[in-house]
């Protein structure tokens, strides 16, 4: 599906612009350059892959709406989710330089995507050095979140990891104006949550019940509401420093 006007593109890119402007100023010329670099708008249904392991993409994809995940499949068929992505996130910007995908990206819900052909990103990188640094920053944030998940897998309990993921998701959505009053959309299955936490679905169900019974969260109809934010943060050892939500020159 083609995107008809630059005005439409700029509107679709607002979550991404918000995400970048939390960390540094983004000038109107830079916003225009990104809008001009956009390609097609694509729609994916829940369960469909945006890009597969082993692919060599010629374009990078930015999420406009919906939830996606990075994942690896083991030879026996088990899936490990290594990251969640939402509106304003590039899911495969690194393929611009790495070329071959070493993991897959799947739609967890119905998703809308904007593509950025790699030749267009070459032009952006050659003409807008500050914008290029901000795009680089986006991939560095992916790495920072990956390190936080790795520490959680190695050192936090299943209950702590679950709480930490809920805190992270709320913080990221709030930063782009998609969460308020400690409530946020979380329309993923407990099976997917289990694949992200590295535990069984039965264990996930038990942990969610524990968090509910402790008066920490409510999760109904695809929406999570955190009832006691300070206590959930403390339980989960959550500190948003790794999200680098500080605006400073880059």
Secondary structure, 3 states (H helix, E strand, C coil): CECCCHHHHHHHCHHHHHHHHCCCCCCHHHHHHHHHHCCEEEEECCCCEEECCCCCCCEEEEEEECCEEEEEECCCCCEEEEEEECCCCECCCCHHHHCCCCCEEEECCCEEEEEEEHHHHHHHHHHCHHHHHHHHHHHHHHHHHHHHHHHHHHHCCHHHHHHHHHHHHHHHHHHCCCEECCEEECCCCHHHHHHHHCCCHHHHHHHHHHHHHCCCEEEECCEEEECCHHHHHHHHCCCHHHHCCCCCCC
